[in-house]
Amino acid sequence: MPMRAPSRPLAWQLSAVVPPTASRRMVLGGLAALALTFPADAAPLQPDWQARPLQMMMVTSPACYFCRLWREEIGPGYAASAAGRMAPIFEVDVAGPFPDGLALDRRPRLTPSFILLERGTEIGRVEGYVGRRHFYPVLEEVMQRAGLDLPESGAPE
């Protein structure tokens, strides 16, 4: 059976999405306000590799359910954990901007991704959130494979 062309052009169909009371001025004003919220020239986070040569970069996305879950379940205690004391964490959006000078094995595409960095060079990675019960054991295994010895094992109490 042949495909039938839509009865209206696409531009007319968009009018079903935008309320009829929205004027062009209202739409452009909203876009301008959104642009001011996210400045185009915002400088990316630049970690201090001299002060902290070992750091963890968490790659996130605003729509990532598991990123929010990690922040609720693990985030509050991460800094107190052995892994958190050894490799403090900072967050970067999957769309960027990323800190200058990173040397990653590959671009992160899955969120959350936890990338272990030594002076900006990737030495280990955990992709995805494995849950509260398995997060620290998996992270500790990645750190051990990278040749790091944790002073004490496990999650904070």
C-alpha positions as CSV (number, residue, x, y, z in Angstrom):
1,M,0.0,0.0,0.0
2,P,1.5,3.4,-1.0
3,M,2.4,5.9,1.7
4,R,0.2,8.9,1.8
5,A,1.7,12.4,2.1
6,P,0.7,14.4,5.1
7,S,-2.2,16.7,4.5
8,R,-0.4,19.8,5.9
9,P,3.2,20.9,5.5
10,L,5.5,20.3,8.5
11,A,5.5,24.0,9.5
12,W,1.7,23.9,10.0
13,Q,2.0,20.8,12.1
14,L,4.3,22.6,14.5
15,S,1.5,24.9,15.4
16,A,0.0,22.0,17.3
17,V,3.0,22.0,19.6
18,V,3.2,25.7,20.3
19,P,0.2,27.2,22.0
20,P,-1.8,29.6,19.8
21,T,-1.4,32.3,22.4
22,A,2.4,32.3,22.2
23,S,3.6,35.1,20.0
24,R,6.9,35.2,18.1
25,R,8.1,37.8,20.7
26,M,7.4,35.4,23.6
27,V,9.2,32.5,21.9
28,L,12.2,34.6,21.1
29,G,12.3,36.1,24.6
30,G,12.2,32.6,26.0
31,L,15.1,31.5,23.8
32,A,17.1,34.6,24.8
33,A,16.5,33.9,28.5
34,L,17.7,30.3,28.0
35,A,20.8,31.5,26.2
36,L,21.7,33.7,29.1
37,T,21.3,30.8,31.5
38,F,24.0,28.9,29.6
39,P,26.7,31.3,28.4
40,A,28.5,30.1,25.3
41,D,31.9,31.2,26.5
42,A,31.7,29.4,29.9
43,A,35.1,28.1,30.8
44,P,35.3,24.4,31.3
45,L,36.3,23.1,34.7
46,Q,40.1,22.9,35.0
47,P,41.2,20.4,37.7
48,D,44.4,21.3,39.5
49,W,46.6,18.3,38.6
50,Q,49.5,19.6,40.7
51,A,47.5,19.7,43.9
52,R,45.6,16.5,43.2
53,P,47.3,14.3,40.5
54,L,44.7,11.6,40.8
55,Q,41.0,12.5,40.2
56,M,37.8,10.9,39.2
57,M,35.7,12.4,36.4
58,M,32.0,11.6,36.4
59,V,30.5,12.0,33.0
60,T,26.8,12.9,33.4
61,S,23.7,14.0,31.5
62,P,20.8,16.1,32.7
63,A,18.3,13.4,31.7
64,C,20.3,10.5,33.2
65,Y,18.2,8.7,35.8
66,F,21.2,6.6,37.0
67,C,23.3,9.8,37.5
68,R,20.7,11.1,39.9
69,L,20.5,7.7,41.6
70,W,24.3,7.7,42.1
71,R,24.1,11.2,43.6
72,E,21.5,10.1,46.0
73,E,23.0,6.7,47.0
74,I,26.8,7.2,46.7
75,G,27.5,10.8,46.2
76,P,27.0,12.0,49.8
77,G,29.6,9.5,51.2
78,Y,32.0,9.3,48.2
79,A,34.4,11.9,49.6
80,A,34.7,10.0,52.9
81,S,35.4,6.7,51.2
82,A,38.9,5.4,50.6
83,A,38.4,5.8,46.8
84,G,37.1,9.4,47.3
85,R,40.0,10.4,49.5
86,M,42.4,9.0,46.9
87,A,40.6,10.3,43.8
88,P,38.2,13.2,44.4
89,I,35.4,13.5,41.9
90,F,34.3,16.2,39.6
91,E,31.4,16.2,37.1
92,V,31.4,16.9,33.4
93,D,28.4,16.9,31.0
94,V,28.6,14.2,28.3
95,A,28.1,17.0,25.7
96,G,31.1,18.9,27.2
97,P,33.0,21.1,27.6
98,F,35.7,18.8,28.9
99,P,38.8,20.0,30.7
100,D,41.7,21.0,28.4
101,G,44.5,18.5,27.9
102,L,42.7,15.3,28.7
103,A,44.0,12.1,27.2
104,L,41.1,9.6,27.2
105,D,41.1,6.1,25.7
106,R,37.8,7.0,23.9
107,R,35.1,9.6,24.2
108,P,32.6,8.8,26.9
109,R,29.1,8.1,25.5
110,L,27.4,6.3,28.3
111,T,26.2,8.1,31.5
112,P,27.2,7.9,34.2
113,S,30.8,7.0,33.4
114,F,33.5,7.2,36.0
115,I,36.9,7.9,34.5
116,L,40.0,7.6,36.7
117,L,42.6,10.2,35.7
118,E,46.2,10.6,36.6
119,R,47.4,14.1,35.7
120,G,44.7,14.2,33.0
121,T,45.4,10.8,31.5
122,E,42.9,8.0,31.7
123,I,44.1,5.0,33.8
124,G,40.7,3.3,34.4
125,R,37.0,3.5,33.7
126,V,33.7,2.3,35.0
127,E,30.8,2.7,32.6
128,G,27.3,2.8,34.0
129,Y,26.0,2.6,37.5
130,V,26.2,-0.9,39.0
131,G,24.2,-0.1,42.1
132,R,25.0,0.8,45.7
133,R,26.1,-2.8,46.6
134,H,28.6,-3.2,43.8
135,F,29.9,0.3,43.1
136,Y,32.8,0.3,45.5
137,P,34.0,-3.2,44.8
138,V,34.0,-2.5,41.0
139,L,35.7,0.9,41.5
140,E,38.4,-0.7,43.8
141,E,39.0,-3.4,41.2
142,V,39.6,-0.7,38.5
143,M,41.9,1.2,40.8
144,Q,43.9,-2.0,41.6
145,R,44.2,-2.8,37.9
146,A,45.6,0.7,37.5
147,G,48.3,-0.1,40.1
148,L,46.8,1.9,43.0
149,D,46.7,0.6,46.5
150,L,43.7,1.8,48.6
151,P,44.6,2.6,52.2
152,E,41.4,0.9,53.4
153,S,38.7,-1.0,51.7
154,G,35.1,-0.3,51.2
155,A,32.4,2.4,51.3
156,P,32.2,4.9,54.2
157,E,30.3,3.7,57.2
